[in-house]
Amino acid sequence: MESWKVNLISVWFGCLFTGLAISQIIPFLPLYVEQLGVTDHESLTLWSGLIFSVTFMVSAVVSPMWGSLADRKGRKLMLLRASLGMGLVIFLQAFVTDVWQLFLLRALMGLTSGYIPNAMALVATQVPRDRSGWALSMVSTAQISGVIMGPLMGGFLADWVGLRAVFLITSALLMTSFLITLFLIKEGGQPRIKKEDKLSGQMVFRSLAHPGLIISLFVTTLVIQLCNGSISPILTLFVRELAPDVQNIAFVSGMVAAIPGVSALLSAPRLGKLGDRIGAQRILFASLILTFFLFMAMTWVESALQLGVLRFLLGFAEGAMMPAVQTLLLRHASDRVTGRIFGYNQSFMYLGNVVGPLMGSGISAIGGFRWVFAATAVVVLVNTVQLMMVWQRKTMNARK
């Protein structure tokens, strides 16, 4: 079997366990903050947003450094660093006694994160370009599968064995990712970039045929992550508002959080193949438009069931957007700068994870939960229009 296929299979399982581990905590993290003594509504939403965001804020700052190191030392080393580091930090989160301790450990987690983006970059640089859309979509299905099972498992375990025990189980799953990476992933004899030969950021963009398009795709990556992150701090609390009489709120919130993963898992490989045939840009534009309408509809839901149905439909768009962006980046960057471009995209991904929860928790504290969905829809619409204008300009220039 070709080495890139072996790596694809290995990366799939590594991303599955990493996605499962990280998403297990998401549904009940606001409840954990509440358990640590933060009970006031405004303080709870703001602390939840800060604790969600700080991991990605730190990651956005250090990501270019890790990307540069990956170009020189190899991506497998970055995968090992991320899985081992996150496993140890999440283990410590099980023993915190104050919200500040949790905040600091989540910040430390930002220094160690990055398994899935580096796995994506590893696959992208090894797979044949005519199969890149399919391959990146397959890696996405691993993460999506983890996102499906993680909140459900986390919610069930939180109700069954308690919140702190879930952190210990999550740590064990990340150590499994570490072992899979250590023994199964083979990076091969790829040439390393010497420190003195590394291009500056300005030179990287000068080498691109369409730098404006690449920057717009970076912003789209930020918006995609913002869509996921803006409702993360408030989702459990919003579900509790919609269904105040439900006893097992962590499990129900886990189901609502996980349901987009079901439709994304079904759609991602098929839409990846379709994008290879008709163009990833068409898949991306259709997904962004669908996302806008669904977020607008979510502002009017009256029950957790309605919210779950709309989030299920949202999964069809979520399963297509990020692989489409990564495919377009791969096809509009030369082999010499692919790793750097994916590194920059990773920073924008983390920035989206910072901006999203902060925006969601801030708007929720000021205007209520429903305004978070409306504001997210507006951001998606603005990004869609801007990206369409850039793509149209690129197409017109190509015809001249």
SVG drawing of the C-alpha trace seen along z (x, -y; Angstrom):
<svg xmlns="http://www.w3.org/2000/svg" viewBox="-42 -44 63 46">
<polyline fill="none" stroke="black" stroke-width="0.4" points="0.0,0.0 1.3,-3.5 2.7,-5.4 0.2,-8.3 -2.7,-5.8 -1.2,-4.2 -0.8,-7.7 -4.3,-8.6 -5.7,-5.6 -3.5,-6.2 -4.3,-9.9 -8.0,-9.1 -7.9,-7.1 -5.6,-9.7 -8.1,-12.5 -11.0,-10.3 -9.7,-9.9 -8.5,-13.5 -11.9,-14.9 -13.6,-12.5 -11.5,-13.6 -11.8,-17.3 -15.6,-17.4 -16.4,-15.3 -15.8,-18.3 -17.7,-20.9 -21.3,-20.3 -20.7,-20.5 -17.8,-22.9 -20.3,-25.8 -21.7,-23.4 -18.2,-22.7 -17.6,-26.4 -20.8,-26.7 -19.7,-23.8 -16.5,-25.8 -18.6,-28.5 -19.6,-30.9 -23.4,-31.0 -24.4,-34.6 -25.8,-34.5 -23.6,-37.2 -20.5,-36.0 -21.2,-32.4 -21.6,-33.3 -18.5,-35.5 -16.3,-33.0 -17.5,-30.2 -16.6,-32.3 -13.1,-33.2 -12.4,-29.6 -13.4,-28.4 -11.4,-31.2 -8.2,-31.3 -7.0,-27.9 -7.4,-29.1 -6.0,-32.6 -2.8,-31.1 -2.8,-28.6 -3.2,-31.4 -0.1,-33.2 2.1,-30.1 0.8,-28.4 3.2,-30.1 6.1,-29.1 4.9,-25.4 4.3,-25.6 7.8,-26.8 9.2,-24.1 7.1,-21.5 8.7,-22.6 12.1,-22.0 11.6,-19.0 8.6,-17.3 4.8,-17.2 4.9,-13.8 6.8,-15.5 4.1,-18.2 1.4,-15.5 3.3,-13.7 3.7,-17.0 0.1,-17.9 -1.4,-14.6 0.9,-14.1 0.7,-17.7 -3.1,-17.9 -3.4,-14.6 -1.4,-15.7 -3.0,-19.2 -6.6,-17.8 -5.6,-15.2 -4.7,-18.1 -8.1,-19.8 -9.8,-17.1 -8.3,-18.3 -9.0,-22.1 -10.8,-23.7 -11.2,-27.3 -12.2,-28.8 -8.9,-30.6 -7.0,-27.3 -9.2,-26.0 -8.6,-29.2 -4.8,-28.8 -4.8,-25.2 -6.9,-25.9 -4.4,-28.6 -1.6,-26.0 -3.5,-23.7 -3.2,-26.2 0.5,-25.7 0.1,-22.0 -2.9,-21.9 -2.9,-21.4 -3.2,-17.7 -6.0,-17.9 -4.7,-20.9 -1.2,-19.3 -2.7,-16.0 -4.6,-17.8 -1.4,-19.5 0.5,-16.1 -2.2,-14.5 -2.4,-17.6 1.3,-17.6 1.4,-13.9 -1.8,-13.1 -2.0,-13.4 -3.6,-16.8 -6.4,-15.4 -7.6,-13.4 -7.0,-16.2 -10.7,-17.0 -11.6,-13.4 -8.6,-12.8 -9.1,-16.0 -12.9,-15.2 -12.0,-11.7 -9.8,-13.2 -12.7,-15.5 -15.0,-12.5 -12.7,-11.3 -12.9,-14.6 -16.7,-14.7 -17.1,-11.1 -15.4,-12.2 -17.6,-15.3 -20.7,-13.1 -19.7,-10.6 -17.8,-13.0 -20.6,-15.2 -22.9,-12.2 -20.3,-10.2 -19.3,-13.3 -22.9,-14.1 -23.6,-10.5 -20.5,-10.1 -21.0,-13.5 -24.5,-12.4 -23.2,-8.9 -19.8,-9.3 -19.5,-13.0 -17.8,-15.9 -14.3,-15.4 -14.1,-11.8 -14.7,-12.8 -11.4,-14.7 -9.6,-11.6 -11.2,-9.5 -10.5,-12.3 -6.8,-12.3 -6.7,-8.5 -8.1,-9.0 -5.5,-11.6 -2.8,-9.2 -4.3,-6.7 -3.8,-9.3 -0.2,-9.7 0.4,-5.9 -1.3,-5.7 0.9,-8.6 4.1,-7.2 3.8,-3.7 1.7,-4.0 2.3,-7.3 5.4,-7.4 6.3,-10.8 8.9,-9.5 12.1,-11.1 10.5,-14.4 13.1,-17.2 13.3,-19.5 13.5,-23.3 16.7,-24.7 16.3,-27.7 18.4,-29.9 16.4,-28.9 13.0,-29.7 11.0,-32.3 9.8,-35.4 6.0,-35.9 6.2,-38.6 8.1,-36.3 5.5,-33.6 2.7,-35.8 4.7,-37.2 5.0,-33.6 1.3,-33.2 -0.7,-33.8 -3.8,-35.0 -2.7,-36.3 -6.0,-38.2 -8.0,-34.9 -5.7,-33.1 -6.2,-35.8 -10.0,-35.7 -9.9,-32.0 -8.1,-32.5 -10.9,-34.9 -13.4,-32.2 -11.6,-29.7 -11.9,-32.2 -15.7,-32.6 -16.2,-28.8 -14.7,-28.4 -16.6,-31.4 -19.8,-29.7 -18.9,-26.7 -17.5,-28.8 -20.0,-31.6 -22.7,-29.2 -20.4,-26.9 -20.5,-29.0 -24.2,-29.4 -25.5,-26.1 -26.0,-24.2 -27.5,-27.2 -29.8,-27.9 -31.0,-24.2 -31.7,-24.5 -33.8,-27.6 -35.7,-25.8 -36.2,-22.7 -36.3,-23.8 -37.9,-20.6 -35.3,-18.2 -33.3,-16.4 -30.3,-15.1 -29.4,-18.4 -25.8,-17.5 -26.9,-14.5 -29.5,-16.5 -27.1,-19.3 -24.6,-16.8 -27.1,-15.4 -27.9,-18.9 -24.1,-19.7 -23.4,-16.4 -26.2,-16.3 -24.5,-18.3 -21.8,-15.7 -24.3,-13.0 -25.2,-14.9 -21.6,-16.1 -20.3,-12.5 -22.8,-11.5 -22.1,-14.4 -18.4,-15.1 -16.9,-12.3 -19.6,-12.7 -19.2,-16.5 -15.4,-16.1 -15.6,-13.9 -18.2,-16.3 -15.9,-19.2 -13.1,-17.4 -15.4,-17.1 -17.3,-20.5 -15.0,-22.7 -14.6,-23.1 -15.5,-26.8 -19.1,-25.9 -19.4,-23.6 -18.0,-26.3 -20.4,-29.0 -23.5,-26.8 -22.5,-25.8 -22.0,-29.3 -25.4,-30.4 -27.1,-27.5 -25.3,-28.3 -26.6,-31.9 -30.2,-30.8 -30.0,-28.2 -28.5,-30.5 -31.2,-33.0 -33.8,-30.3 -32.2,-29.3 -33.1,-32.8 -36.8,-31.8 -36.7,-28.2 -39.1,-27.5 -37.9,-24.0 -34.7,-21.9 -36.1,-19.6 -36.4,-22.5 -32.9,-23.6 -31.7,-20.0 -33.3,-19.7 -31.8,-23.0 -28.4,-21.9 -28.7,-18.6 -29.2,-20.5 -26.3,-22.8 -24.1,-19.7 -24.4,-19.2 -22.7,-22.6 -20.2,-22.1 -19.1,-18.8 -18.2,-20.6 -16.8,-24.0 -13.4,-23.4 -12.3,-20.6 -13.4,-22.9 -11.3,-25.8 -8.3,-23.5 -8.6,-22.1 -8.7,-25.6 -5.6,-26.6 -3.8,-23.5 -4.7,-24.2 -3.7,-27.8 -0.3,-27.4 2.9,-25.9 4.5,-22.9 7.2,-25.1 4.9,-27.1 2.0,-24.7 3.2,-24.0 3.5,-27.7 0.0,-28.4 -1.6,-25.7 0.2,-27.1 -1.2,-30.6 -4.6,-29.0 -4.3,-27.2 -3.7,-30.5 -6.9,-31.9 -8.6,-28.8 -7.5,-29.4 -8.4,-33.1 -12.0,-32.0 -12.1,-29.9 -11.1,-32.9 -13.5,-35.4 -16.4,-33.1 -16.8,-32.3 -16.0,-35.8 -18.6,-37.2 -21.2,-34.6 -20.7,-35.1 -20.5,-38.9 -23.7,-39.3 -25.5,-36.8 -24.6,-38.8 -25.9,-42.0 -28.9,-40.9 -29.7,-37.3 -29.0,-33.9 -31.0,-34.4 -29.0,-37.5 -25.9,-35.2 -27.5,-33.3 -28.5,-36.4 -25.1,-38.0 -23.4,-34.8 -25.6,-34.8 -24.7,-38.4 -21.0,-37.6 -21.4,-34.6 -23.4,-36.8 -20.7,-39.5 -17.9,-36.9 -19.9,-35.1 -20.4,-38.3 -16.7,-39.4 -15.4,-35.9 -17.7,-35.9 -16.4,-39.3 -12.8,-38.2 -13.5,-35.0 -15.3,-36.9 -12.3,-39.3 -9.9,-36.3 -12.1,-34.7 -12.2,-38.0 -8.4,-38.4 -7.9,-34.8 -10.0,-35.5 -7.9,-38.6"/>
</svg>
